[in-house]
Structures are given as C-alpha cells and as structure tokens.
Amino acid sequence: MRVALLCDTSQAADRLGNEAILASSAEQLQSRDIEVVPICRGHHRVSGRQPSDERILALEFPWLPADRQRYLAEIRAVLAGDRRALPAGDKVFTIIDQLRGVDALVIGGGGALNSRLGWLLYERLATALIVAGQGKPVILTGQSIGPDLSVSDREVLAELLDLCSLVGLRDADSYRAAKQLRPGHPAIFQTMDDAVLLDVDCTAPQANRIGVSLDAQQWPFPDDDYLNVMAAVIDGLAERTGAEVEFIPQSADSEGDGSDQEVHQAVARRCSRPVSVAPIEKGTASSQRLTRCQWVVTTRVHPVVFGLLAGASVLPIGLDRRGLSRIDGALRNWGWADAAVPFAALWDPQTGRASETLPGLLDELVAAAGSERERSVSVRARRLEEAARWWDRVAAAVTRRDQSRKALDPVATVARFSANLQAKIASFGLTVPASAEPATAIIMRTRDRAVMLDRAVQDVLAQTAADWQLVVVNDAGTREPVEQVLARYAHDLEGRLSVIHNPVSHGMEAASNLGLANSVSEFVVIHDDDDSWQPCFLQQTEAHLRAHRDEQAVAVSTDVVLERLVGADYVEYHRFPYWAELRGARLIDFMKVNRMVPISVLYRREVHEQIGLYNEQLPVVGDYEFYLRLLQQLRVGYIDRGLADWRQRPDSTGASSNSMFALGDAHRDYDLALRDAYLREWTAQNGIGLPMFIAKTVEREADGLAQRMAELVGPDPLLKEVDAKLDLILERLDQIERQLAEPGSDDPGSKVVSARDALRKIARRPGH
C-alpha cells in the first residue's frame, strides 16, 4: 500500500513545525505498513532517513486569485479529457502520471486552508481532484481552516471536504467551520496536531531555562512596539524565575538565513538580561531543545505543542485571530480553556510598550507552574494514545477498511487564569463576554451586497480590540442573504450583534441614525460594508481617545484601495494614500474638500448630544456635513498610521458601486447646495460684500496667473521653424524608403529607416 503525503513543506521559508508534521505523519503511516511517497518541491528527509529517491512534484499555483482560478479551471478541463487545455509541458501531466502509482492521498496537517494562503488551498483541491478522479481515497488530517475565507475560497474548501473520506481538524474553530460548510459529511472529526507524535523524548530532564520562539512576522503591530513588549515579557519572566533565556528559531528562508533569528536578535538586544540565540536546526533537534526547557514563550503553535508534551509552563502569545485560534486549539486539546494570551492585551498603543496587564500575568504563570506541569504530565499518555488511535483510523481509510465513526474522547478543560486576569485578557481575545455597554458601537450599513458584507464581518472579527457591538442596518435590501451571512458567524458574534431590517430606505444618514438609536456604547464608528480596517484600528483609536480627554473624535491615515470583481470576490489591484500630506484633522483643510471618510473616524457617542445627529436631508455628502459641524465645535485627534482602507470600484455599477461614482452628479449638486447654505447663513449675519470682494479678487488672480503661464510656456518661433524643417525631412525620408523597398532593390532602406528613427527621436524631445 502506497500513499502520497502532501504537507505544508517546501515553501519559501522552511518551518520546522511543518517539517515535524511531515516526519511524524510519515512515521505513523510507515509503522502501519504503508509506504510513503512525499509530495514536495524538493528532496526532504522523512522520519530522519536519507532523502527519498521517489517524490511527486507539488502543483504550484499562482499567487494572484484570478491566475489561480484560471489554472484550476484548466486542470479541471484536463481531467475532463481536454488535454489541450494546458501546454503539453505543464507539470500537471507528470503529476497525474505519478499519482497513478499510489493508492491514496493523505493531506497532512498545518494551516494552509485559508485565503491568506489561497494558492496552497487550490493546490490541495487540485491534487485531491486528480486522486479522487482515479478512484482512490483522499484523507485530510490535522488541519486548521480559516478563519479568513473569501466566498470563492469557501466554495473551494467545501469541494475539498466533499472529496475526503476522512477529515481531521486540530482545533474547535476549524471543526465548527467544517461542519458548517458540510453538515452532512459523515466523517469530520476534531483531532490533535499531527506533530504531537514526533519522535522526541518528552520526558528528558528540564533545565531552568526559558525557551523563546517568536515568529518573524510581527503584523499587525508596529515593529518597534512588538520588540519592546516581547523584551519586557522575557525580562519579567526571567526576573521572577531566575531562568536563563535561549531563543530557539523555528523558521529559516531558502538561503539558510534565520528569518526567526533576525527578530530573535532584535528582541535580544532589548532584553536587560543575558540571553543566547540558538542557530536554526534541522530535523527534531529544535523540537527536542524546546522540550528541555521549563518555560516556553512563543507566538507559534508547535512550540506550544512540544512544551505541553514536556510539561513545561507555556506562555503562548497570539498576534491575530488566526494565530489565537490555532494556539487556543492546542491548549484546549491539553485541557486548558481561554489560555491563549492575545499580544494586544500586553500592548499599550500610547506608549508602545507593555501594558499594565503583563506583571499580573507573569505572577500567575509562575505561581501555577508546578500544578500545570503535574496536569500536563498526567494527561500526556492518554492524549498520545488518542493521537495514535487517530492514525489507526487514517490507515483504515487508506486501505478502505471499516473505520470507527466515534469521535475522540472530549477533554475536560479548566480555566488557566484568575477571573480578574481573564477579564482583562478577554477584551482582546476570541471569546468576549456580552457587555451591557461595550466600548464601541460599529454601525454597518448594507444593501444587497452579501459578498462585501461577508468580508466586512470578517474584518470586524479580526480586530485586536473585541469589546464592541456590531449593528447591521440592512437598508431596504433583501433579507435572506444578510441573514445567511450573519448566521455563518453566529458563534463568533454571539452577544455582540444587532440586526435591523429597514423595509424602506430613507438614505445613508437615516440608516446611521437608526443604528445609533439601537446601540449603547462609549464610542461610535460607521463601517460601511465595502470598507475595511487594519486589525489594530479599534484598539489604537480607543486608546487614543482615552488618553486625550480633550478630543471628541480621532481620525487615522487612510489608503484608497482600488478593487475589481474576480470570480465571486473583490480583489485589490492598486492602493495609494488618501491625502498623503494630511497630518491632522483641522477645519481649514476641509474648506475645499472632505478629507475624511466614515471608516477612518472613531468618535465619542456624546458628540451627538453636542452637534446633533446625521443630516437625513442629504442623500449624499452627509458625512462631509457632519465632519464640518464636528470640526467647527470640537477637537479631533489624528493618528498618522494607515489603519483604514476606503475601497473603491470605479468600473462597478448597480448595488456594488460606490456612491461617489454612481451618484457623481448628486455629489456635485449637494456639495454646492451645502456650500450655498453655509454662505447664506454667513451673509444673513454679515452681508454680501466680503464674499463678492473675495470672489472677484480670486477671479482676477486666476486670470492673471493663466496669462503669465501662457507667456512662460508659449511657442518659441525658432523651435516652430525647426519642427517644420524636421517634418519636411521625415516626409522626404519616407518617400526614399518606399522607393528602396520596391522589387529589385538590394537594400530595403535599412539605413534610411535608422536615420528616420533617429530624427524622430530628436523630434520627440521636450521643446520640439
């Protein structure tokens, strides 16, 4: 029995966690008398053996969504019998032949099934289509899916699940998402990470050492702030434990330089205590090194897995929703609930350093280390046994034997931190208790744009600050698509969602006011369904207003993002700063044109008590009118960091269009009407004299400037004469070329053409 094994290896950066999954998965299959043929982009060691002489090429999909959708369609055509759909030299033909030599496909564990890594998702579907088309079983094991999934990628993932006879997901969020996609699938189970059975000695003696493994990727946080906070974490833990500190990298790029090592060295330079930085190590050496540490600090999943195996006290820090979900899954598999620590909870955006939550966290971690070790060691044998039983099930699926439909035994979880500490962490985590008055009300206006609404809800869920209420105002749009989108995220939105189905639309500003009337909060922001934030938007803007009590609102630097429809999704093709020169929100800058958009402004709810609600008489430019009132009466702060995206679709029509394009005439008319109203208000109190004087003065200055410009750039008589002569020469050269090109001519005018081209280049120079 031969199996093709496809894992997340051979990428631009080698991640030892993925290599551990490959080695552990191969060992489990081989121990059950199943031969393993790796699918990879190069030779890789399997279970510590010499590089396999036999390998199957991996399908490499393009990065751009449109290109990978096209390539998948071409592969489908080939599999349907049209071999001309791709060039004869395309490697898919070789891969099809190679896969005929195996009996099944096992797609190994990892975190590739999401839109961030969409090319890997497509690669897995295409490989599964080939194998399933040959009548062989496909098994998916130890995977995480989502949480970032576009509409198109969700359909691709659903099709992949359909092709699999057995599916194992390593965390509760992924299991829930898979069951939602395919509720009728008979064999979707929650499992553990596939690396848990890696051949390392998890009982080796541990030194009083802090093993640190940090991902080189620091997004979405400012680089400098990230380094400051991580150094404070390590220093604080070392001070409390007296432990030595060793940085243990898990990832290196293809040239062998340690990408992890770069961030490790940067953090090490900021630590106040002596530390050591280990080199990148292949095979199981790095994992074994982690198991010999009493303490583990990490932003990665697999150091959590190996630390728990060895009974270490693990401080797992998640940078974003995706990372937190995976880390939380690993901890829950070991019996710890709500034990992942969001980096956001440890970060003070105002100082760029560690927050006041850190000392209490470290105190509790150190105090509970002994009992945590006892608990981890006590459940280790059972968890390893259950992991082995899962591979028995995989082997049964490969050989088409009857397999157990029983899920793995559930693990009883206990809270890791005190209620007080957990309350501080929860405001930045995955599970947020419902609040009588959340920090921010997010008013989301939508109408018949389900694809955009789906993306917008994911955008809100990705925020590092999670104490919010989402109020979706369906402004006279079809009800069912809105309910379908929100049902998809019901678990994540539980207790934080309100929906208003407006039967008749009275305009965008009326929709905003309706959302305000149906919410309670300290702050307010308008998030239209087509715009988006960077994940730190809410955390940074809320922190800014709490630190600047004299300011009633805060705006952020914003990018204009141009996008177009590709398949079922809107895909970015260009971005640029919106008013790049803006360094503050000042009334004088808004006299000529609006320089803020709703997605970029957070304000205190009490603003409406001072300046009123949105003007429902304005079908467009209502936000501009609101900002003018705001800036006239109150102070507005500014954060010069690109935290908001104003998304535009210049070529779209209908429901998917932007009002500034679809209602361009209305924007111009109401902009003039708004200015006229302000002018009338001023002249009613001050008379018409000054505006008339200013208008005439501006007209004269403009006319004078235009005349002076004409004088400066007007035609030079000498240049005009030269241009005329060049035109005559070029015309004559064309005549000669035609004569030389007639039959019988030995030289078809090559020299004349060269001369003509040279003259034309001269003629095109500035001034000619």
N, C-alpha and C positions, 0 to 999 in steps of 0.2 A: 504494500500500500504506500503510495507516494502522494505527498501533499505539497502544494505551492504555498509558501508562507510569505505574506505581504505585511510588512511593518513600517513604521514611520522612520526608517533609516535612510541614509544616503542623501540627506538634504544638504544645503549649502553649509550648515553648521551641524556637526555631529553632536547629538545629545546623548549622554551616557545612559539616561533613563530609557530612551528608545532602544539603545543597544542592549540594555538589560532585559527589556521586554522580548526582543528578538532571541537572545540567548536562552532566557527562561522558557519561552514558548517552544523553541526548538527542542530543548531538553525534555520537556514534558511529552511532546509528541514522540520523540525518539525512544523514550523509556516505555512507550506503549507500542513499540514495534512499527512505528510509522516513519518512513523516510521523509526527510525534509529537503525541499528544493527552495532556497530563498529567492524572492523577487526583489531585485535591488538594482542600483545604478552602478555598482562596482562590487569588488570582492569584499566580503565581510566574514569575520570569524563567527562561527556558530558553536555555542557551548564550549568555547575555549579551544576548538580544534583548528586545524590548518584551514586556510581559505578553501571554500568549496569549489571544486573544479566545475561543477554544474550550477548554473544560475539561470534565472529567467529575467529577461530585461523588464524593467518597470516602464509602464506607459507614462510618459511625461507630458502633462497638459500645460497649455499656455496659462500665463497668469491672468490676462485680461478676460473678464467674463464673456464678452462676445466671441473671443477666439476659442475659449474652451467649450462654449456651447456649440460652436460650429464644428469643432473637432469631434465632439461626442456624436453629433448628428452624422458626420462622415463615417465614424466607426459603426454606428447603427446600420448605415446603408451597406457597409461591407459585410456585416454579419447577416444582413437580409439577402445577400447574394450579389450585390453590385460591387465587384472588386475594383471597378474603375472610379469609385467614389474617392479613393486616395491614390497618390502616386505609388507605383509598384515598389519603390524603395522605402516606403514608410515602414517603420519597425513594427507596426501593429500586425503585419502579416507574419513576421518572425515570431512574435509573441503568441499569436494564435496557434502556430505550429508547436511551439514549446509547451503550451498549456495542454495540448493533446496528450502529452506524456505524463500527466499527473492524474490522480483520481479525485482530487478535491482541492478547494481553495480555502485557506484559513486567513482571514484578515485580522492581523494581530492588534493588540491594544495600543492606546495612545489617545491623542486629542485632535485628530485631523478632520473630524466630521463637522465642520462649521464653515461659515462664509469667509472667515479670516484666512482660511487655508482651502479655499474653494477648489483650487486645482488638484489638491490631494483627494478631496471628496469625489471629484469627477473621475480621477484615476481609479479609485476603488470601485465605483459603479461600472466603469468600462471593463475593468478586469473581471468583475463578477458577471457581467453580461456575457463575456466570452466563455467563461467556465460553465455558467448555467445553460448557455446555448449548446454546450457539448453534453448536456445531460448529467452534470456532476454536481455534488453538493457544495454550497458556499456557507461558511460559518464565520460569524463576526464575534470577536471575543475581546473583553477587557477595554472597551472603548468608552470615551466620553463624546457626547454630541452637543452641538450648540455651545452656549446659548445664542450666539449670533448666527441667525439663519435668514437669508433673504427668501422671498417667495419661491424663486426658481430653485434655490438650493434645498429648500424644504421638500420640494417635489422630487429632486434627485435623491435625497436621503430616504424618502418614503419608498421609492422604487428599489433602492439598495436593500432595505429591510424586507421587502417582498421577496427578493431573490435568496434571502438567507433562510436556511432551515433551522438555524440556531443562532440566537443573538444574546450576548452578554454585555451588560453596561456596568461600569465600575463605580457609578455614583447615583444617588437617588434622583437628582435633577435630570440626568440623562435617561434613566429608566422611565421617569414620568413623561418626558418628551417623546420617547419612542412609543410608549403605549398610547399616547395621544395621537400620534401620527398613524399608527396601525393598531387600533384597539382589538382587532380580531386576530392578530398574529398569535399562533399557538405556542411559540417558544421564545419569548422575550423574557430575560431574567436579569436580576441585579446580581453582579458578581464582585470580585475584587480586582485590583490592579494585577495585570499579568506578570509583573516583575516580582511579586511577593514570594514566588518560589525560586528566585535566583539562588544559585549555589554559593551562598556566603555564610560564614559562621556567625550567626546572630547571638551566640552565647559567649563570644570572646570577652575577656576582661575589658572593662571600660576605664579609660583614664579620665581624670577631672579636666576635661577638655571641652571647649565649645567648638563644634564643627559648624562652619558657616558656609552656606551655598546659596549664592544670590544670582538671579537671572541678570544677564547683561542688559535686558530690556527694562527700562525704568518708567516707560509710559504707563499711565497718563500724567505722571507727576513731574514737576520741574527737576531736572537732573541734579542741580545743586542741593535742593531740599531733600531729595531721596538719599543722597550721600550723607547729609547731616543727620537725618533720622536714623539710618541704619548704623552709623557710627555710635550714636547715643544708645541704641538698643544693645549693641555688643559691649560697649564700655560699662553700661549699667549692669548687665548680667555678669560680666567678669568681676566687677567690683563686689557683687553680692556673693559670688561663689568662690572667688579666688582661682578660677579655672584659667588655664592657658587658652589661647584663641588660635585656631587654624582655619584658614579659608580653603575650601575644597571645591574646585571647579567641576562643573558637570557638562560643559559645552565648549567646543572649540570649532573654529571655522576650518574650511578645507585645506588651508595652508598650514594648519597646526598651531597657529597663534591662539592663545586662550582668550576668547571673547569674554568668558566669565572672568578670566584673570584680570582683564582691564578694569572692570568695575570693582573686583576684589581689591586690587591695588589702590584704586581711588578711595575706597572706604577705609582701607588700612591706614592710609596717610592721615585720615581724620580721627583715627582712634587715639586715645590718650595713653593706652597701654600697649606693651609689646605684643605683636602678632606675627604669625608666619603665614605665608601664602604658598600653598602646595601647587605643583605643576599639574597639568591635565594628565590623567592616567587612563589607559585603555583597559578593556575587559572589566573584571569585577573589583579591581584594586580600589577605585574611588568609592564604590559602594561599601566595601569592607572597611575602608578608612572611616566612613561615617558611623558604622555600627560600633566602633570602638570609642565613640565619644559619649560622655554622659549627658551632654547638652547639644541640641541641634537648633540652629537658627536658619531659616530658609524661606525663600519665596517660590520654591519649586515643589512639585508633587512627590517625586521619587525620594528625595531626602526625608520627607515625612514618612513614606512607606518604610524605608530602611531604619529610620530612627525608632519608629514604633515597634518594628520587629525586634530590635535590640533592647527595648525597654528604656530608651533614652527619654529625657524630658525635652519635648519638641515644641519650639515656638514657631508656628507656621504663619507667615505673613502674606496675605493675598493682595495683589495690586489692583485687580479689577474683578468684575463679576465672573468672568470665565475662570480666572485663577482661584477665586474663592470657592466656586462651585466644585472644582476638582479637589482642592485641598479638604474641603468640608466632607466630600465623599470618602476620602481616605481615612479621615478621623472617625467618621461615623461607623465605618467598617471595623474599627477597633474599639467602638463603644463610647466615643466622646461626642457630645452634642454641642453645637454652637461654639466650637473650639478654635475655629479659624479666626485669625485676627486681621481685620482689614488694615492695610497700611494707612488708609485715610483716618482711622481712629487714633493713630500715633503721630499725625502730622498737624502742625499748626500753620495754616497758609499765611498768616500775618507775619510770623517771624521766620518762616522757612526752616523751623527746627522741630524738635519733638514736642508733642502736646503734653498736657498735664496728666493724661491717662497713662503714660508709659511707666512711671515709678510704681504705681499700684499694680499694674500688670506684672512687672518683674517680681515684685514682692510675692504675689500669689503663685507665680510659676515656681519660684524657688521653694516656697513653703510646702507645695504639694508634690514636689519631685519624687519623694520616696514612695508615697502612696500610688502615684501614677505609674511608677516603674513596676510595682507589685501587680497592679491591674493589667498592664500590658503583657507582662510575662505570664500571668495566669490565663489569659485568653489566647496566647500565641499558638499552642498546639492545636486547639480547636479550629482556629482560623486557617492554619496551614492545611489541616485535614480537609476543610471545606473547599479550599482552593484546589487541592488535588482532586477532590470529587468532581469539581467543575471540569477539569481536564479529562476525567473519565467520560463525562458527558460529551465533550468535544470529540473524543476518539470514537465514541459510539455514533455520533452524527457523521463523521468522516467515513466510517465503514458501513453506514446505513443500518446499524443495529438498533434495536429498540432502546430508547433512552428515557430516563426518568423525566417526568414533567414537573417534579417537585422543585419548588424554589429553594434556594439556600436558606438555612435557618436564620431568622432575623436576629439581629444583635441588639440587646438591651443597651440603651445609651443613658449616660448620666451627664449632667451639666458640669462643665470643667471649671467655670469661674463663678465667683460670688454674684449675687443678684445685682449688687451695686456696680460692679465692673462690667457685667454683661449689659446692663442698661446703657453704659457709656459706649460700648462697642456696637450695640445693636443699631444705633442710628446711622451706622456706616456699613452695615452688613447685608446679608441675604434675607434674613428673617427680621422684619421690623414690626414690633407690636403696634396695633392701631392706637392712634393718639386722638384725644378729644380736640386738641388744637395743634396740628402739625406745623412744622416750621414754615413750609411753603405750599401754597396752592398753585398748581400748574393747570392753567386753563388751556385746553387743547380744542381748537375749532377744526371741524372736519365736515366734508360734504362729498360723498360719492368718490372717495379716494382711498379704498381699502388697502392698496399696496403701500401708500405713503403712511397711512395710519398705523399699519403693522410696524413699519420702520420707526415711526415716531414713538410708539410704545416701548419698543426695544431700547430706543435712545434714552428714554426716561429711566428705565430699569437699570441702565448702565451707569447711572450717576453714582459717584462715590458717597454723596450725602443722600440718605434714603428716608429721611423724615419728611415726607411730602404727601399731599393728597392730589391725585390726578382727577380732574373734572373734564370729561369728554363731552363737548357740546356738538351733537350731530345736528347741524343747522339745515333741517329740511331735506336731508339726504335719505337714501334707502336704509331702512333699519337693520335688515338681516346681515349685510356684510360687516357693519360695525359690531354687532353682537358676536359674529363669528371670530373677528379679530380679538376682541376683548376676552372671549371665552378661552382662546389659545393661551392667554397669560393670566388666567384667573387665579392660579395658585400664587404667582409672584405678586399679583396686585391685591391680594386678599386684605380687606380692611382699609385699603388706600385708594379705592376707585369709586367715583360717582359718574353716572351717565345720564345725560339729558337728551332726549329725542325731541327736537324742536319741530313741530308739524309745519310751521310756516316760517320762512326766513325773513327777518327784518334787518339783515345786514350784519357785517362782521362785528361792528361795535356793540350792537344789541346782543350778539352771541357772547361777547366778552363780559358784558354786564350780567347776563344770565348766569354765566359761570361764577362770577364774583358773588352773586346772590345765593348760590348754592354751595358755598365753601366757607371754611373758617381757617384762618392761618395768620401768622405774623407777617409773612412776605407773600408777594404775588408775582407771577410771571406768565406771559402769554406765549404758549408754544404751539404755533400752527403745525398742522400735520405734515407739512412738507419740509420743515426746517429741522435743524439738529444742533446739538451741543457737543463739546468735548466733555469727557466724563467728570471733570472737576468743576464744571460751571457752577452748579448749585453750592458746592462746598466753599468755593472761593468767594462767590458773591455774598453768600450768607455771612461768612466770616468777616468780610469787608464791612458790611453794614453794622454788624455787632461791634466792630472796633471803631467805627466812625458814626457816633450817635448824632452828629450834626448833619449827616447826609440822609436824605429820604429815599434815594434810589442810587443804583450803580449800574453803569454800562460797561461792556467789555469790548475789546478789539474783536472785529468780526471779519470773516472771509466770505466773499461771494463765491459760491460753488455752482458751476455750470454742469448740468447733467442732462442725459437723454435716456429714453426708454430702450433697454436691451432685453429682448425677451419679455419677461414679466416684471423686470426690475429696472429701477432708475440708477444709472451708473454715471459717476463723476468723470468728466473729461477735461476739466480745467478749473483752477481756483486762483483767486487773487484777493489781496486785502481790500476791504471796503473802507474807503477814506484812510489810506495808509498813513497820511500825515497827521491824523487826529490823535491828540494826546490828552484829551479831556472832553467833558461834556459841558460846553459853555454856550450860553444863549446866542452870543454873537456868531457862532459857527452855524447856527440853524436859521439865520435870517434868509439866506438864499435857498437852502435846500435841506431836507431831512437827512440827518446823518446817523440815525439810529433806527433799528428795526425791532419789532417786539421780542424776537428770540434772544436779543442781546441785552435786555434790560430786566433787572430784578428790582422791585421796589416794596416799600412798606405798605401794608394794607391801609394804614391811616392816611396815606396820600389822598385817597378818595374823599375822606372827610374834609380835607383842606382845599382841594381843587375840583372836586366833583367826579362823576363817572365818565365813561367814554361817550362821545357825542354821537348819538344814534341817528342824527340827521345827515350824517356824512356816510355815503355808501363806500367811499374810498378816502384816503389821506386822513382817516380818523386817528391813526397812531401819531402822525405828524402834529395834528392839532392838540392831541393830549400832551405830547412832549413840549410843545411851546408853552402850554399852561404850566407844566411841571417846572420848566427851566426859568420861567418868569418869577415863580414864587418860592421855589425850594432849591436846596443844594443837591447836586447829582455828582456822585463819585465816578471814578473811571479806573478800570484795570487794564493795563496795557499788555495783555496776553490774549492770544487768539483762542477764545473759548466758545465761540458761536459760529455757526455756518448758516448763511442765508442762501438757500438753494433756489436756483432759477433754471427755468426750462424755456428758453426763448422761442423754440420751434413748436412747443406744445399748444394744443387748442383744447377747448372744452373744459371738463372738470379738472384736468391735470395741469392747466395753465396757471401762470402767475397773474394776479390781477393787474400788475404794472404793465404787462404786455397785452393781456386780453382786454383790459379796460383802460388802455392808454389814453384815449380821448377823455374819459371820465376823470382820470388822474389830473390831466392838464386843466380841465374845466373847474374841478373842485379846488385845485390848488390856487387858481386865480380867484375863485369865489372866497376862499379862506383869506387870501391877502386883501381882497377888496373889503371884507368885513372888518379886518383889523384897521385898514386905512380909514374907513368910515367912522369907526369908533374913535380914532385919533383926531380926525378933522372935526368931529362933533364937539370936541372939547377945546381944540387948539386952532381951528380954522384951516383953510386950504392953502394958505400962502406958502408955507415951508415946503410941503410936498411938490407944489408946482415949481418952485425955485430949484429944488433938487433934481426934478425930472429934466428940466431944461438944461441945467448945468451938465448933467450926465450925458445928455444928447450931444451937446457941443463938444465935450471932451472926447466922446466916442468918434464923432465925425472928424475931429482934428487928428486923432490917432490913426484913423483909417487913411487919411490923406498922407500923413507922414510915412506910413508903412508903404504906401504905393510909390512914394518918391524913393524910398530906400531900396526897394526890390524891383523897380521898374526896368524895362528892357534897355540894354546898352546898345546904341546904334552900331558900334563896331562889332559886337557879338552877333547882331542880326545879319550883318553883311557876311561874316564868316559862316554862319549857318546856311545862308543862301548858296554860297560857293560850295560848301560841302554837299548840299543836296544835288547840285549840278554834277559834281564829280561822281557821287554814288549812282546817279542815273546813267551816266556815261559808262561806268564800270559794269553795270547790269547789261547794257547793250553789248559790250565786248564779250561778256561771259556767255550770253546767248549765242553769239556768232561762233565762239570757240567750241561750244557744246554741240554744234551741228555735225552730222555724219562726215567723216573724213578728217576731223581734227585730231591730231596726235595727243595734244594735251588739253583735257576738258576744263580749262580755265582755273586750275588749282591755284596758280599764283595770283590770278586776278581776284579769286574768292578770298584768299588770305589778305590781300591788300584792302578789299572792300570791307572785310570784317574788322580789320584794324581801324579803318576810318570810322566805321560805325561806333566802335568803342569810344573813339575820341569824341564823336558827336554826342554821345550819351553822357559825357562828363558834366558835372554841375556847371551851369553858365552857358552851355551850348544848346 
